[in-house]
């Protein structure tokens, strides 16, 4: 059997196992073991399996993932996210689409302490949609706003997507966080602009919200400032080499625990729930990373990354066109399986090719993170849309209709990154030489 035939059979088997309902991590590990067994021996394959899983779950560096997830869960269970939403609503005031804009602003700030798309979408479904329902917001508009706000979780620090990309490619996580700031805030700004213009042109979808006195607006600043200070401190520490990403996650989690106890009198049960959910998410991601290592041995043995790189380099197309095609592959793969799982699967295959096209590693990481965010809001496997539709008890088509106009913001941002790559590289080059 030729190596290409082996790879094609492995890909088919991978998706067959996934469509039977098997978790992606187990499917990747099984395919990797079978492939390595065919090329070497079953004993060698099982040894690799044991080493990969042991190394992953004993890795000090990988503890950064559950720590940053725990930060977000604590912010959710302690009521900090609700305080951010209320504060953003008070500061924005009585303008068209104010509650939708408050959702986007609140989610953007909440992202400074939460690295998960799913957690962001779930949190603001519980918080923002009941309030928008109270003011008779159009269901499609309100649920669409929350769904796309959740996609910010793939890009804004401390993004789990960027952390995993940094681990897979051995790129500084601190630099990735710095590189994501300008594109992430750009997308957030475009979301706000689209929400405002839609509400302005069609007031029926977003009736005007409440009015707040100046004193309440000023007091709302104190609710917003703390998460901003926390993430600014963490990014400063990472950029200055004061502490590692794992230490940053530990410090951020500790500060958030103290803040939640002082400001919201959080109960022990809330901390217990946050810890349980963080461990569940963290173990799921670590399983994916360990399984990708097993499958990675097979890909390395058949030299697939270099083969793909050579094939792509031989194409007589503009490098930007080739990059767009690769991004579509990520979207296509993410439409069949979970976007994060496909990113872990595809990045080792395409990364060498993207580097050889002349793209900066930081730029590649941000481009993939934006693509993962888009994938979380387009059918058929749209994590953020699914979460919002299920929790808000509305058809997924309703959420898709509301989210579709906002996806233009991510497309525009991606186009600007192609034209002006310094939007990604400016801050890392300035602050982390």
C-alpha positions in Angstrom: 0.0 0.0 0.0 1.4 3.4 -1.0 1.7 6.2 1.6 -0.9 8.3 -0.1 -3.4 5.4 -0.1 -2.7 4.9 3.6 -3.4 8.6 4.3 -6.6 8.6 2.3 -7.8 5.5 4.1 -6.9 7.0 7.4 -8.9 10.2 6.7 -11.9 8.1 5.6 -11.7 6.0 8.8 -11.3 9.1 10.9 -14.6 10.6 9.7 -16.4 7.2 9.8 -15.5 6.8 13.4 -16.5 10.4 14.1 -19.9 10.0 12.4 -20.6 6.9 14.5 -20.6 9.2 17.5 -17.1 8.6 18.8 -15.4 11.6 20.3 -12.8 13.2 17.9 -9.9 12.6 20.3 -10.5 8.8 20.5 -11.0 8.7 16.7 -7.7 10.5 16.1 -5.8 8.2 18.5 -7.3 5.0 17.0 -6.4 6.1 13.4 -2.9 7.1 14.6 -2.3 3.8 16.3 -3.5 1.7 13.4 -1.5 3.7 10.9 1.8 3.6 12.9 1.2 -0.1 13.5 1.0 -0.7 9.8 4.2 1.2 9.1 6.1 -0.2 12.1 4.6 -2.5 14.7 1.7 -2.6 17.1 4.1 -2.5 20.1 5.8 0.7 18.7 2.4 2.3 18.2 1.2 1.5 21.7 4.5 2.9 23.1 3.9 6.1 21.2 0.3 6.3 22.5 1.4 5.8 26.1 4.2 8.4 25.8 2.0 11.0 24.1 -0.8 10.8 26.6 1.6 10.7 29.6 3.6 13.7 28.3 0.5 15.7 27.6 -1.2 15.2 30.9 2.0 15.7 32.9 3.0 18.8 31.0 3.4 21.8 33.2 3.1 24.2 30.2 -0.3 22.7 29.2 -1.8 23.6 32.6 -2.3 27.1 31.1 -5.4 25.8 29.3 -7.5 24.7 32.3 -6.3 27.8 34.3 -7.6 30.3 31.7 -10.8 28.3 31.3 -11.2 28.4 35.1 -10.9 32.2 34.9 -13.8 32.4 32.6 -15.9 30.0 34.6 -15.3 31.9 37.8 -16.3 35.2 36.1 -19.5 33.4 34.9 -20.5 31.8 38.2 -19.6 34.7 40.4 -21.8 37.2 38.5 -19.0 39.3 37.1 -20.3 38.8 33.6 -23.8 40.0 34.5 -22.2 43.1 36.2 -20.2 43.8 33.0 -23.4 43.6 30.9 -25.3 45.9 33.2 -22.5 48.4 33.4 -22.0 48.5 29.6 -25.7 49.1 29.2 -25.7 52.0 31.6 -22.6 53.6 29.9 -24.0 53.3 26.4 -27.3 54.9 27.2 -30.4 55.3 25.1 -29.2 54.9 21.5 -30.5 52.6 18.7 -29.6 49.0 19.5 -28.2 49.9 23.0 -28.9 46.5 24.5 -27.3 44.7 21.6 -24.3 47.0 21.7 -24.1 46.5 25.5 -24.0 42.7 24.8 -21.0 43.1 22.4 -19.1 45.5 24.7 -19.8 43.2 27.7 -18.7 40.1 25.8 -15.5 41.9 24.6 -14.6 42.9 28.2 -15.7 39.4 29.5 -13.3 37.9 27.0 -10.4 39.5 29.0 -11.0 36.8 31.7 -12.5 34.0 29.6 -10.8 32.0 26.9 -13.8 30.0 25.6 -16.2 30.6 22.8 -18.8 28.3 24.3 -18.6 29.9 27.7 -19.0 33.4 26.3 -22.0 32.4 24.2 -23.7 30.5 27.0 -23.0 33.3 29.6 -24.5 36.1 27.5 -27.4 34.0 26.4 -28.5 33.8 30.0 -27.7 37.4 30.7 -28.5 39.5 27.6 -31.4 37.7 25.8 -33.9 37.9 28.7 -33.2 41.7 28.9 -33.6 42.1 25.2 -36.8 40.1 25.2 -38.1 42.4 27.9 -37.7 45.4 25.6 -39.3 43.5 22.7 -36.1 43.0 20.6 -36.5 40.9 17.4 -35.6 37.3 18.3 -33.4 36.9 15.2 -31.5 40.1 16.0 -31.0 39.5 19.7 -29.9 35.8 19.3 -27.7 36.6 16.4 -25.9 39.3 18.4 -25.2 36.9 21.2 -24.0 34.2 18.9 -21.5 36.4 17.1 -20.4 37.9 20.4 -19.4 34.4 21.4 -17.1 34.1 18.4 -14.9 36.8 19.9 -13.7 34.0 22.2 -11.5 32.5 19.5 -9.5 35.6 19.1 -9.3 38.0 22.0 -6.9 37.0 24.8 -6.8 34.8 26.7 -8.1 32.7 23.8 -7.9 28.9 24.2 -7.6 28.8 20.4 -4.5 30.9 20.4 -3.0 29.0 23.3 -3.4 25.7 21.5 -2.0 27.2 18.3 1.0 28.5 20.2 1.5 25.0 21.8 1.2 23.2 18.4 3.6 25.6 16.6 5.9 26.5 19.6 5.2 30.2 19.2 5.1 32.6 22.1 1.6 32.7 23.6 2.3 36.2 24.9 3.1 37.4 21.4 0.0 35.7 20.0 -2.1 37.6 22.7 -0.5 40.9 21.7 -1.0 40.2 18.0 -4.7 39.5 18.6 -5.6 42.7 20.4 -5.9 45.1 17.4 -7.8 42.6 15.1 -10.0 41.5 18.0 -11.0 45.0 18.9 -11.5 45.9 15.2 -14.0 43.0 14.9 -15.8 44.1 18.1 -16.0 47.7 16.7 -17.4 46.4 13.4 -20.0 44.3 15.3 -21.1 47.4 17.3 -21.3 49.5 14.0 -23.5 46.8 12.3 -25.8 46.5 15.4 -26.2 50.3 15.5 -26.9 50.6 11.8 -29.4 47.7 11.7 -31.3 49.2 14.7 -31.1 52.7 13.2 -32.5 51.6 9.8 -35.1 49.4 11.3 -36.1 50.6 14.8 -38.7 47.8 15.1 -36.1 45.2 15.7 -34.5 47.0 18.6 -36.7 49.4 20.5 -34.9 52.0 22.6 -33.8 50.8 26.1 -33.9 52.4 29.5 -32.3 55.8 30.4 -29.8 56.1 33.3 -28.7 59.2 35.2 -25.1 60.4 35.0 -24.3 59.1 38.5 -25.2 55.5 37.5 -23.2 55.9 34.3 -20.1 57.0 36.3 -20.5 54.2 38.9 -20.6 51.7 36.1 -17.0 52.4 35.2 -15.8 50.7 38.3 -17.5 47.4 37.2 -15.7 47.5 33.8 -12.3 48.6 35.0 -11.3 45.5 37.0 -11.3 43.0 34.2 -9.5 45.4 31.9 -6.8 45.9 34.6 -6.5 42.2 35.1 -5.9 41.4 31.4 -3.7 44.5 30.9 -1.5 43.3 33.9 -1.3 39.7 32.5 -0.4 40.9 29.0 2.2 43.3 30.4 3.7 40.5 32.5 3.8 38.2 29.5 5.2 40.8 27.1 7.9 41.8 29.7 8.9 38.2 30.4 7.9 38.7 34.1 6.0 35.4 34.2 5.1 32.5 31.9 1.6 31.9 30.4 1.0 29.2 33.0 1.9 31.6 35.8 -0.3 34.3 34.2 -3.2 31.9 34.2 -2.6 31.1 37.9 -2.2 34.8 38.9 -5.3 35.8 36.9 -7.4 33.0 38.4 -6.3 33.9 41.9 -7.0 37.6 41.5 -10.4 36.9 40.0 -11.3 34.6 42.9 -10.4 37.3 45.4 -12.3 39.9 43.4 -15.4 37.7 43.2 -15.3 37.0 46.9 -15.0 40.8 47.8 -17.4 42.2 45.2 -20.1 39.5 44.8 -19.8 37.4 48.0 -19.6 34.3 45.8 -20.6 31.0 47.5 -18.4 27.9 47.7 -20.9 26.0 45.4 -20.3 28.5 42.6 -16.5 27.9 42.9 -17.1 24.2 42.9 -19.2 24.3 39.8 -16.7 26.6 38.1 -13.9 24.1 38.9 -15.9 21.1 37.7 -16.8 22.7 34.4 -13.2 23.9 33.9 -11.8 20.4 34.5 -14.3 19.0 32.0 -13.3 21.5 29.3 -9.6 21.3 30.1 -9.5 17.5 29.9 -11.4 17.5 26.6 -8.8 19.9 25.1 -5.9 18.0 26.5 -7.3 14.7 25.1 -7.5 16.4 21.7 -3.9 17.6 22.0 -2.6 14.1 23.1 -4.6 12.4 20.3 -3.2 14.8 17.7 0.3 13.9 18.9 -0.5 10.2 18.2 -1.9 11.0 14.7 1.0 13.4 14.2 3.4 10.5 14.3 1.6 8.9 11.4 1.6 12.2 9.4 5.4 12.6 10.1 6.2 9.1 9.0 4.6 9.6 5.6 6.0 13.1 5.5 2.6 14.6 4.8 3.4 18.2 6.0 6.3 18.5 3.5 4.3 16.8 0.8 1.4 19.2 1.2 3.9 22.1 1.4 5.6 21.1 -1.9 2.2 20.6 -3.6 1.0 24.0 -2.5 4.3 25.7 -3.5 4.0 24.3 -7.0 0.6 25.9 -7.6 0.9 28.9 -10.0 -1.5 31.0 -7.9 -1.1 34.2 -5.9 -0.1 33.4 -2.3 -3.1 35.2 -1.0 -5.4 33.1 -3.1 -3.7 29.9 -1.8 -4.1 31.2 1.8 -7.8 31.9 1.3 -8.2 28.3 -0.1 -6.5 26.9 3.1 -8.8 29.0 5.2 -11.8 27.5 3.3 -10.4 24.1 4.1 -10.4 25.0 7.8 -14.1 26.2 7.4 -15.0 23.1 5.5 -13.4 20.8 8.0 -14.9 22.7 10.9 -18.4 22.3 9.3 -18.1 18.5 9.6 -16.4 18.3 13.0 -15.8 20.7 15.9 -13.8 23.8 14.7 -11.2 23.5 17.5 -10.7 19.8 16.9 -10.2 20.3 13.2 -7.7 23.2 13.9 -5.7 20.8 16.1 -5.8 18.2 13.3 -5.1 20.5 10.3 -2.5 22.9 11.7 0.4 20.4 11.7 -0.4 19.6 8.1 -0.7 23.1 6.7 1.5 25.2 8.9 4.8 24.4 7.0 3.1 25.3 3.7 1.8 28.6 5.1 5.3 29.5 6.4 6.8 28.7 3.0 4.2 31.0 1.4 5.9 33.8 3.3 3.4 34.5 6.0 4.5 35.4 9.5 3.7 32.8 12.2 1.8 35.3 14.3 -0.2 36.4 11.3 -1.1 32.8 10.6 -2.2 32.2 14.1 -4.6 35.2 14.0 -5.9 34.3 10.6 -6.7 30.8 11.9 -8.3 32.1 15.1 -10.6 34.4 13.0 -11.5 31.4 10.8 -12.4 29.3 13.8 -14.6 32.2 15.0 -16.4 32.3 11.7 -16.8 28.6 11.7 -18.5 28.8 15.1 -21.4 30.8 13.6 -22.0 29.2 10.2 -23.8 25.9 9.5 -23.9 23.0 9.9 -21.7 22.6 13.0 -21.9 26.1 14.5 -21.1 25.9 18.2 -22.1 29.4 19.2 -25.4 29.2 17.2 -26.2 25.8 18.6 -25.7 27.0 22.2 -27.8 30.1 21.8 -30.6 28.3 20.0 -30.8 25.6 22.6 -30.6 27.9 25.6 -33.0 30.6 24.1 -35.3 27.9 22.8 -35.5 29.3 19.2 -34.9 27.6 15.9 -31.3 27.6 14.7 -32.5 29.2 11.4 -33.6 32.2 13.5 -30.1 32.6 15.0 -28.4 32.1 11.6 -30.5 34.9 10.1 -29.5 37.3 12.9 -25.9 36.4 12.9 -25.3 36.5 9.1 -24.9 40.3 8.7 -22.2 40.3 11.5 -20.1 37.8 9.7 -19.2 40.5 7.2 -17.2 42.2 10.0 -14.9 39.2 10.2 -14.5 39.0 6.5 -13.7 42.7 6.3 -11.2 42.3 9.1 -9.5 39.3 7.4 -9.3 41.4 4.2 -7.6 44.2 6.1 -5.1 41.8 7.6 -4.1 40.7 4.1 -3.7 44.3 3.0 -2.1 45.6 6.3 -0.3 42.7 8.0 1.1 45.2 10.5 -2.3 45.3 12.2 -1.2 41.9 13.6 2.5 42.5 13.9 2.7 46.1 15.2 2.1 45.4 18.9 4.3 42.3 19.2 7.2 44.0 17.4 6.8 47.2 19.5 6.5 45.6 22.9 8.1 42.2 22.7 11.3 42.6 20.7 
